[in-house]
């Protein structure tokens, strides 16, 4: 069985919920990205959008997992202004050479998810073995089990 790591960044908790559920389904290890930027409130929300549009990395804490020791790394990010979140961008810039295979997922309040998945794969320099876009409304109402099951099945294949 492949050794799998799920790495995620979550500002509001949606991505975290999916990452935890996915890791449990796949028997994967879990690594949260710890952002060192204040993102609370209106100004924090605006900071997120500006950083994403400008494709600016964010200061993050060092990863605790040895990313290169995993056969597959699953990357999860929220959609920020139709872009990858800046903390995930920082993680990928730091670890892209270590990534053997990737799968990617994102959560979105509106749209832009497919663009974000393509952007994330391009940042890694690899094609994703599986992709998933989930809407925040479906996450809040717990209407994502079938989609997540399909994504998990594609990952462990």
N, C-alpha and C positions, 0 to 999 in steps of 0.2 A: 504494500500500500504506500502511496506517495505521502511524503511529509509536506503538510500544508500549513501556511501561515496566513491569517486574515489580518490585514493592516487597514485601519480605518481612521478617518477624522470625522468628528461629529460636533457641531456647534449646538444643535438643539436636541440631540438625542435620537433622532430618526435613524441616522446611519449606524449609530452604536447598537440600537435594537436589532437591526438587520444583521450586523456583523456578529453579534453574540449568538443569534439564532442560527446563522450560517455555520459558524465555528462548531456549535453543538451538533448540527446535522452531519458535518463532514469529519468530525473528530480532529479539528484543526486547532492550532495554537492561535492566540489572539493578541494583537498589539495595537493599542490606541496611540495615536499621534498626539502629543501634548504641546499645544500651541502656547507660545509665550506672549501673545498679543491680547489685549483686552478687547472683547467683541460684544459686550453686553449693550443693550439699549439701541437707540436709533443711530447714534454715531458709530457704534460697533458694527451694526448692519451695513451702514454706508461704507465703512472701512473695508468690509469683506468684498463688496461689489467693486470698489475702486481697485483693490489689489488684484482681484481676479481679472478684470478687464485689462489691466496693465501687465498681466502675467507676472506679477511680482511674487517672489517667494516670501515666506514668513519665518520668523525665528521659531524653531521648534526644539524640544528636548531631544537628546540623542536616543536612538532606538535601543531597547533593551534586548531584543532578539538578534541572533546572528542570521540576518536575512539570507545570506548566501548559502546557508546550510539547508534551505528548504527547496523541495522539488518544484513547488508551485506557490506563488504568493498572490493572494486575492486582495485587490485594492478597492476600498470603498470611500466615496467622497460625496458631499452634497454638491448640487449644482449652484454655483454663484454667478449670477449674471451671464448664464450660458457658458461658463468656464469651470475648469477644475478649481477647487478651493486652494488658496495659497499655501496652507499647511501641507496638503497632499503634494502640491507641486514641489515644495522643499524636500519632502521625504523622497520623492522619485528622483530628484536631481542628485541627492546624496547616495541613493542605492541602486539606480538603474543598472550599472554594470554587474551587480550581484544577482540580479533577477534572472532566473533560468527560464521560467514560464510564468505567465500571468493570466489572471481572470480579473474582470473589472465590473464594479457595480456603482450605481449612484442613486440618490434620492432627489426628487425635484418637487418644488411647490407648483411650478407652472410647466415650463418646457425647457428644452435645451439638453436633455439627457443624452440623446444619441451623439450629439456633438461633443459632449464632455467625455463620453466613453472613447470616442475616436481620438480626442486630444490626449487623454491619459495613456492610451496605447502608444501614440506617437512619442510622447515624452519618455516612455520606457524603451522605445525602439524595438518593440515586439508586437506581434499580433496576439490578441487575447484569445484564450481557448474557450472562454464563455463570457457573456455579457448580460447585464440585467439593469433595467431602469424601473424604479418604483416611484409612484406618486405618494407624496406625504399624506394625502387624504386616505389612501388605501392603507397606509401604515397605521395611522391613527385609528382606523376602524377595523384593523386586523384582517384585511382582505388581500393578503399577499402570499399566503401559504403555498398555493399551487405554483405560483411563479418562482418562489424561492426554492421549492422542491425540485423544479426543473433545472434551475441554475446549479443547485447542489449536485444533482445527478450528473450534469455535464462536467463539473469540476472533478469529481471522484472517478470519472470514467477512465 
